[in-house]
Amino acid sequence: MGTTTSRAVAPIEAFKSQLTRSKGEFAMALPSNISPEKFQRVAVTVASQNPDLLSADRKSLLGACMKCAQDGLVPDGREAALVLFKDRVQYMPMMAGLLKRARNTGDIASVSSHVVYQADEFAIEYGDEEKLIHRPKWDGDRGRAVGAYAIARLKDGSVVREWMTVAEIEKVRNVSRAKGAGPWTQWWDEMARKTVFRRLSKWLPTDAEDSKSRPLSQVAARDDDLGKAGGDADAAPIIDGVADEQGPSRLDALEGEIVPTGRPMIIKRRDKEDQMVADIAEYRAWWSNATDNATPDQLKGLRQENGALFGEYAEEHGDEIMAIQEAISERLAGKEAA
């Protein structure tokens, strides 16, 4: 008697397949200068080099990738990193990624951020003639860190700068859920530079490269989420075969009512599984009315499901779905800013 055997799919191949099936959602999140194919190649390479990521909660890994894409960065360890907190993955923008986003405004001539050490020559003056001088000690022990600064020169000639002492940086660290683990213990210098840059980013021009990407100040604030329960699973794209403890993992329908389930906003499909509702205007009217009182988490859920529609129906309804996606993102930004 013949027998059949099934070959287990290698974790890296399963991850690659999940990214491929989410291509439409990533395409909607990424800026025009980063293709979904490039993003996938980087994410797969990073995961293959760090197998612990593949052993972690898969939804949090996919969610971390999605947040990275939404911020217009790639998780190559330079622009952004995928960081493990126990068995959960979280996305963390790196200093190089923040500087890249700042330069993309087109209004900044130069921008930098550095840590100052006890043996360095450092002076900062405020008043009518503000000035900052930093001459690092290049040989020998530089001593303990005393602070960090960020400075940007705009193309109109003006200069904005921020300086924080170690005590001020540690005050920020102490309100973080991740203060005793991960980046704060492994890469203090990187976190210090990012902390002062975040304060500076509030004074910088808005990134004009791609309206889909989150504003720079919000990207710089991503570290607030480090160490949260569940990692970045809340941002994971909707994919069959990826466990969703909060509810079904598919877009179920387009009928005009929100079905209360554990996962925010499941839309009831009235046609067959492989059919799009014929009247896109009806769908547009539905989401506009149904999301007036939606929470940010519900709007994120709807944005993910709308992204799944784009992946399936881009050729026929791509422009309309993209317009809805942008409107959802605007509404979400308004809710988060409130």
BELPEBEL-V279352 format. One record per backbone hydrogen bond with DSSP energy under -1.0 kcal/mol. NH is the residue of the N-H (numbers start at 1). CO is the residue of the C=O. E is the energy in kcal/mol with one decimal. If there is no record, write none. Layout:
# BELPEBEL-V279352
((NH,CO,E) (NH,CO,E))
This chain:
# BELPEBEL-V279352
((14,10,-2.4) (15,11,-2.4) (16,12,-2.2) (17,13,-2.4) (18,14,-2.2) (19,15,-2.2) (20,16,-2.1) (21,17,-2.4) (23,20,-1.6) (26,22,-2.3) (27,23,-2.6) (28,24,-1.6) (29,25,-1.3) (30,26,-2.7) (34,31,-1.7) (39,35,-2.3) (40,36,-2.5) (41,37,-2.3) (42,38,-2.2) (43,39,-2.5) (44,40,-2.8) (45,41,-2.2) (46,42,-2.6) (47,43,-2.3) (48,44,-2.4) (49,45,-1.6) (53,50,-2.2) (55,51,-1.2) (57,87,-3.1) (61,57,-1.5) (62,58,-2.5) (63,59,-2.5) (64,60,-2.1) (65,61,-1.9) (66,62,-2.1) (67,63,-2.4) (68,64,-2.0) (69,65,-2.2) (70,66,-2.4) (71,67,-1.3) (72,69,-1.8) (73,68,-2.0) (76,74,-1.9) (77,80,-3.0) (81,92,-2.7) (83,90,-3.4) (85,88,-3.1) (88,85,-1.8) (90,83,-2.6) (92,81,-2.5) (94,79,-2.6) (98,94,-2.1) (99,95,-2.5) (100,96,-2.1) (101,97,-2.3) (102,98,-2.1) (103,99,-2.4) (104,100,-1.6) (105,102,-1.3) (106,103,-1.5) (109,153,-2.5) (110,153,-1.6) (112,151,-2.2) (114,149,-2.2) (116,147,-2.8) (118,144,-2.5) (119,142,-2.9) (120,117,-1.6) (121,135,-2.7) (123,133,-2.5) (125,131,-3.3) (131,125,-1.9) (133,123,-3.2) (135,121,-3.4) (146,116,-2.9) (147,116,-1.3) (148,164,-2.4) (149,114,-2.4) (150,162,-2.2) (151,112,-2.5) (152,160,-2.9) (153,110,-2.7) (154,158,-2.8) (155,107,-2.7) (157,154,-2.1) (160,152,-2.6) (162,150,-2.6) (164,148,-2.7) (166,146,-1.4) (169,165,-2.3) (170,166,-3.0) (171,167,-1.5) (172,168,-1.4) (173,169,-2.3) (174,170,-2.4) (175,172,-1.1) (176,173,-1.9) (179,176,-1.3) (181,178,-1.5) (185,182,-1.2) (186,182,-2.0) (187,183,-3.2) (191,187,-2.2) (192,188,-2.7) (193,189,-2.5) (194,190,-2.2) (195,191,-2.2) (196,192,-1.9) (197,193,-2.1) (198,194,-2.5) (199,195,-1.2) (200,196,-1.9) (201,197,-2.8) (203,200,-2.6) (204,201,-1.1) (213,210,-1.2) (214,70,-1.5) (219,215,-1.9) (220,216,-2.7) (222,219,-1.7) (224,221,-2.0) (225,222,-2.2) (226,223,-1.3) (228,225,-2.0) (231,228,-1.9) (232,89,-1.8) (233,230,-1.8) (235,232,-1.8) (236,233,-1.6) (242,239,-1.6) (247,244,-1.2) (253,267,-3.6) (255,268,-1.2) (259,266,-1.7) (269,253,-1.3) (275,272,-2.0) (280,278,-1.1) (283,279,-1.4) (284,280,-2.4) (285,281,-2.5) (286,282,-2.1) (287,283,-2.4) (288,284,-1.8) (289,285,-2.1) (290,286,-3.1) (291,287,-1.4) (294,291,-1.2) (299,295,-2.3) (300,296,-2.3) (301,297,-2.0) (302,298,-2.3) (303,299,-2.4) (304,300,-2.0) (305,301,-2.0) (306,302,-2.8) (307,303,-1.9) (308,304,-1.6) (309,305,-1.6) (310,306,-1.8) (311,307,-1.8) (312,308,-1.2) (313,309,-2.9) (317,313,-2.8) (318,314,-1.6) (321,317,-2.6) (322,318,-2.6) (323,319,-2.1) (324,320,-2.0) (325,321,-2.6) (326,322,-2.4) (327,323,-1.9) (328,324,-2.6) (329,325,-2.3) (330,326,-2.1) (331,327,-2.3) (332,328,-2.6) (333,329,-2.6) (334,330,-2.0) (335,331,-2.1) (336,332,-2.7) (337,333,-1.8) (338,334,-1.1))
